[in-house]
Amino acid sequence: MSIDQNPKRSNEPPVWLMFSAGGMVSALLFPVVIFIIGLLLPFGLVSPDNIIAFAQTWIGKLAILVLAIFPMWTGMHRLHLVLHDLKIHVPASALIFYGLSVLYSILVIFAVVQI
């Protein structure tokens, strides 16, 4: 038995990086966002002007990017795997789901830059 000296490259590591980052963002940061937007904002403990001012800073823009892009990758990866597990084989499904994630990421970057 010989070891293949030129193994086939896989696209799995970058996809799993985005998938796991999205899971971590969803688990750790969404409760904070829900607390701020769902409780503090309606009860007047945080001013909408403060949130808008924060969104216009570079750290605010980075936060928006992280909160918008990574969970999308997680959702699309899960959708791709669920279809695979259910034996629903969509031609080029990886290209479709990950391509939509790339397109969404680019659109979000352009939108956040405009803030």
Biopython code that builds the backbone (N, CA, C, O; Angstrom):
import numpy as np
from Bio.PDB.StructureBuilder import StructureBuilder

atoms = [
    (1, "MET", "N", (0.850, -1.170, 0.000)),
    (1, "MET", "CA", (0.000, 0.000, 0.000)),
    (1, "MET", "C", (0.897, 1.235, 0.000)),
    (1, "MET", "O", (1.840, 1.334, 0.785)),
    (2, "SER", "N", (0.589, 2.165, -0.885)),
    (2, "SER", "CA", (1.402, 3.374, -0.973)),
    (2, "SER", "C", (0.564, 4.587, -0.582)),
    (2, "SER", "O", (-0.656, 4.600, -0.746)),
    (3, "ILE", "N", (1.228, 5.578, -0.077)),
    (3, "ILE", "CA", (0.575, 6.815, 0.330)),
    (3, "ILE", "C", (0.588, 7.769, -0.856)),
    (3, "ILE", "O", (1.609, 7.950, -1.520)),
    (4, "ASP", "N", (-0.570, 8.373, -1.106)),
    (4, "ASP", "CA", (-0.685, 9.323, -2.209)),
    (4, "ASP", "C", (0.135, 10.574, -1.882)),
    (4, "ASP", "O", (-0.150, 11.266, -0.905)),
    (5, "GLN", "N", (1.133, 10.858, -2.684)),
    (5, "GLN", "CA", (2.004, 12.003, -2.458)),
    (5, "GLN", "C", (1.358, 13.329, -2.863)),
    (5, "GLN", "O", (1.810, 14.393, -2.440)),
    (6, "ASN", "N", (0.315, 13.272, -3.672)),
    (6, "ASN", "CA", (-0.406, 14.471, -4.110)),
    (6, "ASN", "C", (-1.889, 14.316, -3.780)),
    (6, "ASN", "O", (-2.704, 14.086, -4.673)),
    (7, "PRO", "N", (-2.236, 14.440, -2.509)),
    (7, "PRO", "CA", (-3.646, 14.243, -2.152)),
    (7, "PRO", "C", (-4.528, 15.364, -2.721)),
    (7, "PRO", "O", (-4.069, 16.484, -2.947)),
    (8, "LYS", "N", (-5.780, 15.035, -2.941)),
    (8, "LYS", "CA", (-6.732, 15.996, -3.481)),
    (8, "LYS", "C", (-7.022, 17.065, -2.426)),
    (8, "LYS", "O", (-7.273, 16.756, -1.261)),
    (9, "ARG", "N", (-6.983, 18.313, -2.852)),
    (9, "ARG", "CA", (-7.284, 19.424, -1.953)),
    (9, "ARG", "C", (-8.774, 19.440, -1.635)),
    (9, "ARG", "O", (-9.609, 19.134, -2.486)),
    (10, "SER", "N", (-9.090, 19.798, -0.404)),
    (10, "SER", "CA", (-10.473, 19.855, 0.027)),
    (10, "SER", "C", (-10.860, 21.297, 0.311)),
    (10, "SER", "O", (-10.034, 22.099, 0.748)),
    (11, "ASN", "N", (-12.136, 21.622, 0.058)),
    (11, "ASN", "CA", (-12.632, 22.949, 0.405)),
    (11, "ASN", "C", (-13.242, 22.954, 1.807)),
    (11, "ASN", "O", (-13.807, 23.962, 2.230)),
    (12, "GLU", "N", (-13.135, 21.861, 2.515)),
    (12, "GLU", "CA", (-13.760, 21.746, 3.832)),
    (12, "GLU", "C", (-13.185, 22.684, 4.899)),
    (12, "GLU", "O", (-13.973, 23.265, 5.644)),
    (13, "PRO", "N", (-11.866, 22.870, 5.023)),
    (13, "PRO", "CA", (-11.376, 23.723, 6.118)),
    (13, "PRO", "C", (-11.924, 25.152, 6.110)),
    (13, "PRO", "O", (-12.352, 25.621, 7.164)),
    (14, "PRO", "N", (-11.935, 25.880, 4.972)),
    (14, "PRO", "CA", (-12.499, 27.231, 5.034)),
    (14, "PRO", "C", (-13.993, 27.234, 5.323)),
    (14, "PRO", "O", (-14.490, 28.114, 6.024)),
    (15, "VAL", "N", (-14.706, 26.257, 4.788)),
    (15, "VAL", "CA", (-16.150, 26.184, 5.024)),
    (15, "VAL", "C", (-16.421, 25.884, 6.492)),
    (15, "VAL", "O", (-17.303, 26.495, 7.096)),
    (16, "TRP", "N", (-15.682, 24.961, 7.065)),
    (16, "TRP", "CA", (-15.868, 24.639, 8.482)),
    (16, "TRP", "C", (-15.457, 25.794, 9.374)),
    (16, "TRP", "O", (-16.039, 25.977, 10.443)),
    (17, "LEU", "N", (-14.466, 26.583, 8.963)),
    (17, "LEU", "CA", (-14.077, 27.765, 9.725)),
    (17, "LEU", "C", (-15.238, 28.747, 9.788)),
    (17, "LEU", "O", (-15.578, 29.242, 10.863)),
    (18, "MET", "N", (-15.847, 29.029, 8.643)),
    (18, "MET", "CA", (-16.981, 29.959, 8.612)),
    (18, "MET", "C", (-18.178, 29.387, 9.359)),
    (18, "MET", "O", (-18.886, 30.120, 10.050)),
    (19, "PHE", "N", (-18.411, 28.069, 9.225)),
    (19, "PHE", "CA", (-19.516, 27.410, 9.908)),
    (19, "PHE", "C", (-19.343, 27.495, 11.417)),
    (19, "PHE", "O", (-20.283, 27.852, 12.127)),
    (20, "SER", "N", (-18.165, 27.174, 11.912)),
    (20, "SER", "CA", (-17.952, 27.185, 13.364)),
    (20, "SER", "C", (-17.949, 28.610, 13.906)),
    (20, "SER", "O", (-18.426, 28.847, 15.016)),
    (21, "ALA", "N", (-17.417, 29.565, 13.138)),
    (21, "ALA", "CA", (-17.454, 30.960, 13.575)),
    (21, "ALA", "C", (-18.899, 31.444, 13.682)),
    (21, "ALA", "O", (-19.247, 32.164, 14.618)),
    (22, "GLY", "N", (-19.726, 31.054, 12.740)),
    (22, "GLY", "CA", (-21.137, 31.433, 12.792)),
    (22, "GLY", "C", (-21.857, 30.834, 13.981)),
    (22, "GLY", "O", (-22.700, 31.485, 14.597)),
    (23, "GLY", "N", (-21.526, 29.597, 14.303)),
    (23, "GLY", "CA", (-22.137, 28.973, 15.474)),
    (23, "GLY", "C", (-21.734, 29.674, 16.762)),
    (23, "GLY", "O", (-22.561, 29.876, 17.651)),
    (24, "MET", "N", (-20.461, 30.045, 16.860)),
    (24, "MET", "CA", (-19.986, 30.745, 18.053)),
    (24, "MET", "C", (-20.610, 32.139, 18.161)),
    (24, "MET", "O", (-21.007, 32.561, 19.247)),
    (25, "VAL", "N", (-20.692, 32.839, 17.052)),
    (25, "VAL", "CA", (-21.307, 34.170, 17.061)),
    (25, "VAL", "C", (-22.760, 34.059, 17.483)),
    (25, "VAL", "O", (-23.233, 34.837, 18.312)),
    (26, "SER", "N", (-23.466, 33.099, 16.918)),
    (26, "SER", "CA", (-24.876, 32.925, 17.252)),
    (26, "SER", "C", (-25.058, 32.601, 18.726)),
    (26, "SER", "O", (-25.954, 33.138, 19.376)),
    (27, "ALA", "N", (-24.222, 31.734, 19.249)),
    (27, "ALA", "CA", (-24.372, 31.303, 20.635)),
    (27, "ALA", "C", (-23.946, 32.371, 21.639)),
    (27, "ALA", "O", (-24.570, 32.519, 22.690)),
    (28, "LEU", "N", (-22.895, 33.107, 21.322)),
    (28, "LEU", "CA", (-22.344, 34.044, 22.308)),
    (28, "LEU", "C", (-22.855, 35.475, 22.170)),
    (28, "LEU", "O", (-23.060, 36.152, 23.178)),
    (29, "LEU", "N", (-23.062, 35.945, 20.955)),
    (29, "LEU", "CA", (-23.380, 37.357, 20.769)),
    (29, "LEU", "C", (-24.861, 37.657, 20.539)),
    (29, "LEU", "O", (-25.318, 38.747, 20.883)),
    (30, "PHE", "N", (-25.615, 36.730, 19.972)),
    (30, "PHE", "CA", (-27.035, 37.006, 19.738)),
    (30, "PHE", "C", (-27.809, 37.255, 21.030)),
    (30, "PHE", "O", (-28.689, 38.116, 21.033)),
    (31, "PRO", "N", (-27.530, 36.548, 22.134)),
    (31, "PRO", "CA", (-28.241, 36.904, 23.375)),
    (31, "PRO", "C", (-27.990, 38.349, 23.810)),
    (31, "PRO", "O", (-28.890, 38.996, 24.346)),
    (32, "VAL", "N", (-26.795, 38.853, 23.588)),
    (32, "VAL", "CA", (-26.488, 40.247, 23.926)),
    (32, "VAL", "C", (-27.282, 41.191, 23.033)),
    (32, "VAL", "O", (-27.849, 42.174, 23.511)),
    (33, "VAL", "N", (-27.323, 40.893, 21.734)),
    (33, "VAL", "CA", (-28.074, 41.734, 20.793)),
    (33, "VAL", "C", (-29.560, 41.702, 21.139)),
    (33, "VAL", "O", (-30.224, 42.738, 21.120)),
    (34, "ILE", "N", (-30.081, 40.530, 21.450)),
    (34, "ILE", "CA", (-31.493, 40.425, 21.831)),
    (34, "ILE", "C", (-31.768, 41.212, 23.103)),
    (34, "ILE", "O", (-32.808, 41.861, 23.213)),
    (35, "PHE", "N", (-30.855, 41.164, 24.063)),
    (35, "PHE", "CA", (-30.999, 41.923, 25.303)),
    (35, "PHE", "C", (-31.017, 43.425, 25.028)),
    (35, "PHE", "O", (-31.845, 44.153, 25.577)),
    (36, "ILE", "N", (-30.110, 43.879, 24.186)),
    (36, "ILE", "CA", (-30.039, 45.312, 23.891)),
    (36, "ILE", "C", (-31.258, 45.774, 23.101)),
    (36, "ILE", "O", (-31.913, 46.747, 23.473)),
    (37, "ILE", "N", (-31.560, 45.075, 22.012)),
    (37, "ILE", "CA", (-32.651, 45.507, 21.134)),
    (37, "ILE", "C", (-34.023, 45.134, 21.696)),
    (37, "ILE", "O", (-34.999, 45.858, 21.499)),
    (38, "GLY", "N", (-34.090, 44.008, 22.390)),
    (38, "GLY", "CA", (-35.387, 43.544, 22.879)),
    (38, "GLY", "C", (-35.784, 44.082, 24.233)),
    (38, "GLY", "O", (-36.975, 44.155, 24.532)),
    (39, "LEU", "N", (-34.826, 44.462, 25.064)),
    (39, "LEU", "CA", (-35.169, 44.945, 26.403)),
    (39, "LEU", "C", (-34.702, 46.372, 26.669)),
    (39, "LEU", "O", (-35.505, 47.228, 27.039)),
    (40, "LEU", "N", (-33.429, 46.628, 26.486)),
    (40, "LEU", "CA", (-32.901, 47.947, 26.824)),
    (40, "LEU", "C", (-33.471, 49.051, 25.946)),
    (40, "LEU", "O", (-33.820, 50.118, 26.451)),
    (41, "LEU", "N", (-33.571, 48.819, 24.659)),
    (41, "LEU", "CA", (-34.090, 49.825, 23.734)),
    (41, "LEU", "C", (-35.573, 50.134, 23.973)),
    (41, "LEU", "O", (-35.929, 51.309, 24.062)),
    (42, "PRO", "N", (-36.456, 49.125, 24.080)),
    (42, "PRO", "CA", (-37.872, 49.442, 24.301)),
    (42, "PRO", "C", (-38.148, 50.130, 25.643)),
    (42, "PRO", "O", (-39.069, 50.941, 25.741)),
    (43, "PHE", "N", (-37.365, 49.816, 26.668)),
    (43, "PHE", "CA", (-37.586, 50.430, 27.972)),
    (43, "PHE", "C", (-36.860, 51.766, 28.126)),
    (43, "PHE", "O", (-36.870, 52.360, 29.205)),
    (44, "GLY", "N", (-36.236, 52.235, 27.058)),
    (44, "GLY", "CA", (-35.599, 53.539, 27.070)),
    (44, "GLY", "C", (-34.282, 53.596, 27.815)),
    (44, "GLY", "O", (-33.799, 54.686, 28.122)),
    (45, "LEU", "N", (-33.692, 52.460, 28.112)),
    (45, "LEU", "CA", (-32.423, 52.445, 28.826)),
    (45, "LEU", "C", (-31.234, 52.695, 27.901)),
    (45, "LEU", "O", (-30.144, 53.035, 28.359)),
    (46, "VAL", "N", (-31.451, 52.525, 26.606)),
    (46, "VAL", "CA", (-30.443, 52.825, 25.593)),
    (46, "VAL", "C", (-31.114, 53.689, 24.535)),
    (46, "VAL", "O", (-32.218, 53.386, 24.083)),
    (47, "SER", "N", (-30.454, 54.746, 24.150)),
    (47, "SER", "CA", (-30.989, 55.637, 23.134)),
    (47, "SER", "C", (-30.715, 55.081, 21.739)),
    (47, "SER", "O", (-29.625, 54.573, 21.479)),
    (48, "PRO", "N", (-31.695, 55.174, 20.840)),
    (48, "PRO", "CA", (-31.448, 54.749, 19.457)),
    (48, "PRO", "C", (-30.307, 55.541, 18.821)),
    (48, "PRO", "O", (-29.591, 55.021, 17.965)),
    (49, "ASP", "N", (-30.139, 56.780, 19.233)),
    (49, "ASP", "CA", (-29.035, 57.591, 18.698)),
    (49, "ASP", "C", (-27.683, 56.997, 19.076)),
    (49, "ASP", "O", (-26.738, 57.057, 18.290)),
    (50, "ASN", "N", (-27.587, 56.426, 20.273)),
    (50, "ASN", "CA", (-26.330, 55.781, 20.692)),
    (50, "ASN", "C", (-26.037, 54.546, 19.837)),
    (50, "ASN", "O", (-24.887, 54.294, 19.477)),
    (51, "ILE", "N", (-27.072, 53.788, 19.517)),
    (51, "ILE", "CA", (-26.885, 52.590, 18.691)),
    (51, "ILE", "C", (-26.453, 52.991, 17.284)),
    (51, "ILE", "O", (-25.569, 52.366, 16.697)),
    (52, "ILE", "N", (-27.081, 54.034, 16.746)),
    (52, "ILE", "CA", (-26.711, 54.504, 15.413)),
    (52, "ILE", "C", (-25.284, 55.048, 15.416)),
    (52, "ILE", "O", (-24.515, 54.797, 14.488)),
    (53, "ALA", "N", (-24.939, 55.791, 16.460)),
    (53, "ALA", "CA", (-23.575, 56.324, 16.547)),
    (53, "ALA", "C", (-22.556, 55.192, 16.657)),
    (53, "ALA", "O", (-21.479, 55.262, 16.063)),
    (54, "PHE", "N", (-22.895, 54.150, 17.414)),
    (54, "PHE", "CA", (-21.995, 52.997, 17.529)),
    (54, "PHE", "C", (-21.847, 52.294, 16.181)),
    (54, "PHE", "O", (-20.747, 51.880, 15.815)),
    (55, "ALA", "N", (-22.947, 52.159, 15.444)),
    (55, "ALA", "CA", (-22.907, 51.483, 14.137)),
    (55, "ALA", "C", (-22.063, 52.240, 13.127)),
    (55, "ALA", "O", (-21.610, 51.654, 12.144)),
    (56, "GLN", "N", (-21.844, 53.515, 13.346)),
    (56, "GLN", "CA", (-21.052, 54.304, 12.404)),
    (56, "GLN", "C", (-19.558, 54.288, 12.715)),
    (56, "GLN", "O", (-18.762, 54.807, 11.931)),
    (57, "THR", "N", (-19.165, 53.702, 13.843)),
    (57, "THR", "CA", (-17.744, 53.586, 14.161)),
    (57, "THR", "C", (-17.183, 52.335, 13.498)),
    (57, "THR", "O", (-17.946, 51.471, 13.064)),
    (58, "TRP", "N", (-15.861, 52.226, 13.415)),
    (58, "TRP", "CA", (-15.262, 51.056, 12.766)),
    (58, "TRP", "C", (-15.521, 49.788, 13.561)),
    (58, "TRP", "O", (-15.699, 48.722, 12.972)),
    (59, "ILE", "N", (-15.546, 49.877, 14.892)),
    (59, "ILE", "CA", (-15.821, 48.678, 15.700)),
    (59, "ILE", "C", (-17.293, 48.268, 15.574)),
    (59, "ILE", "O", (-17.616, 47.081, 15.612)),
    (60, "GLY", "N", (-18.176, 49.252, 15.425)),
    (60, "GLY", "CA", (-19.591, 48.959, 15.207)),
    (60, "GLY", "C", (-19.824, 48.289, 13.867)),
    (60, "GLY", "O", (-20.611, 47.348, 13.757)),
    (61, "LYS", "N", (-19.131, 48.781, 12.848)),
    (61, "LYS", "CA", (-19.246, 48.166, 11.519)),
    (61, "LYS", "C", (-18.708, 46.741, 11.539)),
    (61, "LYS", "O", (-19.284, 45.841, 10.927)),
    (62, "LEU", "N", (-17.613, 46.547, 12.240)),
    (62, "LEU", "CA", (-17.066, 45.192, 12.368)),
    (62, "LEU", "C", (-18.044, 44.275, 13.090)),
    (62, "LEU", "O", (-18.218, 43.120, 12.701)),
    (63, "ALA", "N", (-18.681, 44.786, 14.140)),
    (63, "ALA", "CA", (-19.673, 43.988, 14.872)),
    (63, "ALA", "C", (-20.847, 43.611, 13.970)),
    (63, "ALA", "O", (-21.322, 42.476, 14.007)),
    (64, "ILE", "N", (-21.308, 44.553, 13.168)),
    (64, "ILE", "CA", (-22.413, 44.258, 12.249)),
    (64, "ILE", "C", (-22.004, 43.200, 11.237)),
    (64, "ILE", "O", (-22.770, 42.286, 10.933)),
    (65, "LEU", "N", (-20.786, 43.332, 10.717)),
    (65, "LEU", "CA", (-20.301, 42.334, 9.759)),
    (65, "LEU", "C", (-20.257, 40.945, 10.391)),
    (65, "LEU", "O", (-20.721, 39.972, 9.797)),
    (66, "VAL", "N", (-19.704, 40.858, 11.584)),
    (66, "VAL", "CA", (-19.590, 39.563, 12.264)),
    (66, "VAL", "C", (-20.973, 38.981, 12.553)),
    (66, "VAL", "O", (-21.207, 37.791, 12.347)),
    (67, "LEU", "N", (-21.888, 39.831, 13.033)),
    (67, "LEU", "CA", (-23.231, 39.358, 13.383)),
    (67, "LEU", "C", (-24.077, 39.005, 12.166)),
    (67, "LEU", "O", (-25.050, 38.262, 12.292)),
    (68, "ALA", "N", (-23.731, 39.516, 11.005)),
    (68, "ALA", "CA", (-24.529, 39.239, 9.810)),
    (68, "ALA", "C", (-23.945, 38.134, 8.942)),
    (68, "ALA", "O", (-24.687, 37.311, 8.404)),
    (69, "ILE", "N", (-22.627, 38.107, 8.800)),
    (69, "ILE", "CA", (-22.021, 37.198, 7.827)),
    (69, "ILE", "C", (-21.857, 35.785, 8.370)),
    (69, "ILE", "O", (-22.287, 34.829, 7.725)),
    (70, "PHE", "N", (-21.255, 35.632, 9.525)),
    (70, "PHE", "CA", (-20.932, 34.287, 10.012)),
    (70, "PHE", "C", (-22.163, 33.408, 10.256)),
    (70, "PHE", "O", (-22.140, 32.236, 9.883)),
    (71, "PRO", "N", (-23.238, 33.926, 10.866)),
    (71, "PRO", "CA", (-24.421, 33.059, 11.018)),
    (71, "PRO", "C", (-25.034, 32.622, 9.684)),
    (71, "PRO", "O", (-25.619, 31.542, 9.598)),
    (72, "MET", "N", (-24.903, 33.454, 8.642)),
    (72, "MET", "CA", (-25.401, 33.032, 7.326)),
    (72, "MET", "C", (-24.642, 31.818, 6.829)),
    (72, "MET", "O", (-25.241, 30.892, 6.284)),
    (73, "TRP", "N", (-23.323, 31.812, 7.011)),
    (73, "TRP", "CA", (-22.524, 30.658, 6.604)),
    (73, "TRP", "C", (-22.944, 29.415, 7.379)),
    (73, "TRP", "O", (-23.013, 28.321, 6.817)),
    (74, "THR", "N", (-23.224, 29.582, 8.663)),
    (74, "THR", "CA", (-23.670, 28.447, 9.475)),
    (74, "THR", "C", (-24.988, 27.902, 8.947)),
    (74, "THR", "O", (-25.151, 26.692, 8.786)),
    (75, "GLY", "N", (-25.926, 28.802, 8.679)),
    (75, "GLY", "CA", (-27.231, 28.372, 8.186)),
    (75, "GLY", "C", (-27.155, 27.679, 6.838)),
    (75, "GLY", "O", (-27.811, 26.659, 6.625)),
    (76, "MET", "N", (-26.372, 28.217, 5.940)),
    (76, "MET", "CA", (-26.256, 27.602, 4.619)),
    (76, "MET", "C", (-25.549, 26.255, 4.685)),
    (76, "MET", "O", (-25.912, 25.320, 3.972)),
    (77, "HIS", "N", (-24.540, 26.161, 5.542)),
    (77, "HIS", "CA", (-23.849, 24.883, 5.685)),
    (77, "HIS", "C", (-24.779, 23.834, 6.284)),
    (77, "HIS", "O", (-24.783, 22.681, 5.853)),
    (78, "ARG", "N", (-25.560, 24.235, 7.272)),
    (78, "ARG", "CA", (-26.529, 23.298, 7.862)),
    (78, "ARG", "C", (-27.568, 22.866, 6.841)),
    (78, "ARG", "O", (-27.929, 21.691, 6.778)),
    (79, "LEU", "N", (-28.049, 23.802, 6.045)),
    (79, "LEU", "CA", (-29.017, 23.474, 5.001)),
    (79, "LEU", "C", (-28.437, 22.484, 4.002)),
    (79, "LEU", "O", (-29.104, 21.531, 3.599)),
    (80, "HIS", "N", (-27.202, 22.714, 3.610)),
    (80, "HIS", "CA", (-26.518, 21.800, 2.685)),
    (80, "HIS", "C", (-26.409, 20.401, 3.287)),
    (80, "HIS", "O", (-26.669, 19.407, 2.609)),
    (81, "LEU", "N", (-26.026, 20.326, 4.559)),
    (81, "LEU", "CA", (-25.875, 19.020, 5.200)),
    (81, "LEU", "C", (-27.212, 18.321, 5.444)),
    (81, "LEU", "O", (-27.300, 17.098, 5.342)),
    (82, "VAL", "N", (-28.248, 19.089, 5.765)),
    (82, "VAL", "CA", (-29.576, 18.489, 5.973)),
    (82, "VAL", "C", (-30.083, 17.869, 4.678)),
    (82, "VAL", "O", (-30.609, 16.756, 4.681)),
    (83, "LEU", "N", (-29.925, 18.587, 3.574)),
    (83, "LEU", "CA", (-30.353, 18.015, 2.295)),
    (83, "LEU", "C", (-29.566, 16.748, 1.978)),
    (83, "LEU", "O", (-30.118, 15.777, 1.460)),
    (84, "HIS", "N", (-28.283, 16.767, 2.290)),
    (84, "HIS", "CA", (-27.456, 15.580, 2.061)),
    (84, "HIS", "C", (-27.923, 14.424, 2.949)),
    (84, "HIS", "O", (-28.013, 13.287, 2.486)),
    (85, "ASP", "N", (-28.218, 14.706, 4.220)),
    (85, "ASP", "CA", (-28.675, 13.667, 5.138)),
    (85, "ASP", "C", (-30.040, 13.095, 4.743)),
    (85, "ASP", "O", (-30.312, 11.912, 4.951)),
    (86, "LEU", "N", (-30.887, 13.946, 4.173)),
    (86, "LEU", "CA", (-32.205, 13.493, 3.733)),
    (86, "LEU", "C", (-32.164, 12.835, 2.357)),
    (86, "LEU", "O", (-33.196, 12.457, 1.805)),
    (87, "LYS", "N", (-30.966, 12.707, 1.819)),
    (87, "LYS", "CA", (-30.745, 12.086, 0.512)),
    (87, "LYS", "C", (-31.439, 12.861, -0.611)),
    (87, "LYS", "O", (-31.875, 12.284, -1.607)),
    (88, "ILE", "N", (-31.530, 14.176, -0.427)),
    (88, "ILE", "CA", (-32.033, 15.058, -1.474)),
    (88, "ILE", "C", (-30.806, 15.646, -2.149)),
    (88, "ILE", "O", (-30.149, 16.535, -1.607)),
    (89, "HIS", "N", (-30.509, 15.146, -3.324)),
    (89, "HIS", "CA", (-29.284, 15.549, -4.006)),
    (89, "HIS", "C", (-29.595, 16.611, -5.049)),
    (89, "HIS", "O", (-30.106, 16.320, -6.130)),
    (90, "VAL", "N", (-29.277, 17.838, -4.698)),
    (90, "VAL", "CA", (-29.432, 18.967, -5.604)),
    (90, "VAL", "C", (-28.132, 19.089, -6.384)),
    (90, "VAL", "O", (-27.058, 19.156, -5.785)),
    (91, "PRO", "N", (-28.211, 19.120, -7.715)),
    (91, "PRO", "CA", (-26.972, 19.261, -8.482)),
    (91, "PRO", "C", (-26.241, 20.555, -8.103)),
    (91, "PRO", "O", (-26.832, 21.635, -8.070)),
    (92, "ALA", "N", (-24.974, 20.421, -7.825)),
    (92, "ALA", "CA", (-24.103, 21.547, -7.457)),
    (92, "ALA", "C", (-24.606, 22.278, -6.216)),
    (92, "ALA", "O", (-24.516, 23.503, -6.133)),
    (93, "SER", "N", (-25.134, 21.526, -5.254)),
    (93, "SER", "CA", (-25.696, 22.165, -4.061)),
    (93, "SER", "C", (-24.636, 22.919, -3.269)),
    (93, "SER", "O", (-24.915, 23.994, -2.738)),
    (94, "ALA", "N", (-23.440, 22.381, -3.180)),
    (94, "ALA", "CA", (-22.378, 23.090, -2.459)),
    (94, "ALA", "C", (-22.095, 24.423, -3.137)),
    (94, "ALA", "O", (-21.943, 25.443, -2.465)),
    (95, "LEU", "N", (-22.024, 24.419, -4.442)),
    (95, "LEU", "CA", (-21.775, 25.651, -5.178)),
    (95, "LEU", "C", (-22.916, 26.650, -4.968)),
    (95, "LEU", "O", (-22.678, 27.849, -4.822)),
    (96, "ILE", "N", (-24.137, 26.158, -4.953)),
    (96, "ILE", "CA", (-25.294, 27.037, -4.761)),
    (96, "ILE", "C", (-25.282, 27.646, -3.354)),
    (96, "ILE", "O", (-25.355, 28.866, -3.206)),
    (97, "PHE", "N", (-25.191, 26.803, -2.331)),
    (97, "PHE", "CA", (-25.289, 27.301, -0.957)),
    (97, "PHE", "C", (-24.097, 28.176, -0.578)),
    (97, "PHE", "O", (-24.273, 29.254, -0.011)),
    (98, "TYR", "N", (-22.900, 27.720, -0.886)),
    (98, "TYR", "CA", (-21.733, 28.506, -0.519)),
    (98, "TYR", "C", (-21.587, 29.725, -1.421)),
    (98, "TYR", "O", (-21.066, 30.755, -0.994)),
    (99, "GLY", "N", (-22.038, 29.614, -2.650)),
    (99, "GLY", "CA", (-22.044, 30.771, -3.545)),
    (99, "GLY", "C", (-23.000, 31.850, -3.057)),
    (99, "GLY", "O", (-22.685, 33.038, -3.116)),
    (100, "LEU", "N", (-24.177, 31.432, -2.573)),
    (100, "LEU", "CA", (-25.116, 32.394, -1.993)),
    (100, "LEU", "C", (-24.526, 33.041, -0.744)),
    (100, "LEU", "O", (-24.739, 34.228, -0.497)),
    (101, "SER", "N", (-23.794, 32.271, 0.033)),
    (101, "SER", "CA", (-23.157, 32.830, 1.225)),
    (101, "SER", "C", (-22.100, 33.863, 0.846)),
    (101, "SER", "O", (-21.997, 34.909, 1.487)),
    (102, "VAL", "N", (-21.327, 33.582, -0.173)),
    (102, "VAL", "CA", (-20.320, 34.544, -0.637)),
    (102, "VAL", "C", (-21.004, 35.808, -1.151)),
    (102, "VAL", "O", (-20.589, 36.919, -0.818)),
    (103, "LEU", "N", (-22.051, 35.642, -1.961)),
    (103, "LEU", "CA", (-22.786, 36.786, -2.487)),
    (103, "LEU", "C", (-23.376, 37.625, -1.360)),
    (103, "LEU", "O", (-23.267, 38.851, -1.372)),
    (104, "TYR", "N", (-23.997, 36.969, -0.390)),
    (104, "TYR", "CA", (-24.560, 37.660, 0.768)),
    (104, "TYR", "C", (-23.468, 38.411, 1.524)),
    (104, "TYR", "O", (-23.665, 39.559, 1.923)),
    (105, "SER", "N", (-22.324, 37.770, 1.720)),
    (105, "SER", "CA", (-21.215, 38.407, 2.442)),
    (105, "SER", "C", (-20.753, 39.670, 1.725)),
    (105, "SER", "O", (-20.503, 40.693, 2.362)),
    (106, "ILE", "N", (-20.641, 39.601, 0.419)),
    (106, "ILE", "CA", (-20.212, 40.767, -0.358)),
    (106, "ILE", "C", (-21.249, 41.891, -0.255)),
    (106, "ILE", "O", (-20.890, 43.057, -0.093)),
    (107, "LEU", "N", (-22.531, 41.537, -0.349)),
    (107, "LEU", "CA", (-23.587, 42.550, -0.239)),
    (107, "LEU", "C", (-23.584, 43.205, 1.136)),
    (107, "LEU", "O", (-23.759, 44.419, 1.245)),
    (108, "VAL", "N", (-23.388, 42.412, 2.185)),
    (108, "VAL", "CA", (-23.348, 42.964, 3.541)),
    (108, "VAL", "C", (-22.145, 43.886, 3.701)),
    (108, "VAL", "O", (-22.259, 44.943, 4.321)),
    (109, "ILE", "N", (-21.010, 43.506, 3.160)),
    (109, "ILE", "CA", (-19.818, 44.364, 3.254)),
    (109, "ILE", "C", (-20.078, 45.705, 2.581)),
    (109, "ILE", "O", (-19.751, 46.752, 3.142)),
    (110, "PHE", "N", (-20.660, 45.687, 1.391)),
    (110, "PHE", "CA", (-20.964, 46.945, 0.705)),
    (110, "PHE", "C", (-21.981, 47.770, 1.485)),
    (110, "PHE", "O", (-21.847, 48.991, 1.565)),
    (111, "ALA", "N", (-22.990, 47.128, 2.058)),
    (111, "ALA", "CA", (-24.005, 47.847, 2.823)),
    (111, "ALA", "C", (-23.403, 48.467, 4.079)),
    (111, "ALA", "O", (-23.718, 49.609, 4.416)),
    (112, "VAL", "N", (-22.549, 47.736, 4.767)),
    (112, "VAL", "CA", (-21.975, 48.250, 6.014)),
    (112, "VAL", "C", (-20.996, 49.388, 5.729)),
    (112, "VAL", "O", (-20.903, 50.328, 6.518)),
    (113, "VAL", "N", (-20.281, 49.319, 4.638)),
    (113, "VAL", "CA", (-19.368, 50.400, 4.284)),
    (113, "VAL", "C", (-20.145, 51.702, 4.055)),
    (113, "VAL", "O", (-19.629, 52.790, 4.310)),
    (114, "GLN", "N", (-21.370, 51.586, 3.580)),
    (114, "GLN", "CA", (-22.205, 52.770, 3.302)),
    (114, "GLN", "C", (-22.755, 53.432, 4.557)),
    (114, "GLN", "O", (-23.248, 54.558, 4.487)),
    (115, "ILE", "N", (-22.683, 52.762, 5.703)),
    (115, "ILE", "CA", (-23.248, 53.324, 6.946)),
    (115, "ILE", "C", (-22.461, 54.550, 7.345)),
    (115, "ILE", "O", (-22.766, 55.177, 8.359)),
]
sb = StructureBuilder()
sb.init_structure("model")
sb.init_model(0)
sb.init_chain("A")
sb.init_seg("    ")
for serial, (resi, resn, name, xyz) in enumerate(atoms, 1):
    if name == "N":
        sb.init_residue(resn, " ", resi, " ")
    sb.init_atom(name, np.array(xyz, "f"), 0.0, 1.0, " ", f" {name:<3s}", serial, name[0])
structure = sb.get_structure()
